[in-house]
Structure formats: structure tokens, C-alpha cells
Amino acid sequence: MKINEIKTLTPVELNARLKELNMELFNLRFSNASRNLASPVQIRNVKREIARVKTVLREKQLAANGGHDGN
């Protein structure tokens, strides 16, 4: 999923996507441990998408807070 597509999602959708990605990462790591993973690059790609989703979630959280993180 491209960053522009991620930015159009609502926080609820982003959290749902994050949950899906974490589950996918778990399954990929499990497959890798049991030597059934076809391409280890899949793990890196999922981790990068998780980072993108978390970044956009944080941006939206800061925007809703007026740019303050509570500190």
C-alpha cells in the first residue's frame, strides 16, 4: 500500500490495518522459523508498511492535538 493511500485512511481503518500487518508479520516470522518462507524480503516489506502506518497514525494524532503531544 502506498503512503498516499495510507494517508487517506481514518484512524480506525489505520488501526485495523496495523492489526492485520502485525498478524501477517507474525505468520511470516513463523514460516521463516519453520523454513517455509519463500522470500525473506516479505518480512522487510511488512515491517516497512507497519512503520508507514504508525507514522501516519502519529501525524493524525498530533494534528488532532493541535501539534502538541502532551509534554
C-alpha positions, 0 to 999 in steps of 0.5 A, spaced: 500 500 500 502 506 498 503 512 503 498 516 499 493 511 500 495 510 507 494 517 508 487 517 506 485 512 511 481 514 518 484 512 524 480 506 525 481 503 518 489 505 520 488 501 526 485 495 523 490 495 518 496 495 523 492 489 526 492 485 520 500 487 518 502 485 525 498 478 524 501 477 517 508 479 520 507 474 525 505 468 520 511 470 516 516 470 522 513 463 523 514 460 516 521 463 516 522 459 523 519 453 520 523 454 513 517 455 509 518 462 507 519 463 500 522 470 500 525 473 506 524 480 503 516 479 505 518 480 512 522 487 510 516 489 506 511 488 512 515 491 517 516 497 512 508 498 511 507 497 519 512 503 520 508 507 514 502 506 518 504 508 525 507 514 522 501 516 519 497 514 525 502 519 529 501 525 524 493 524 525 494 524 532 498 530 533 494 534 528 488 532 532 492 535 538 493 541 535 501 539 534 502 538 541 503 531 544 502 532 551 509 534 554 
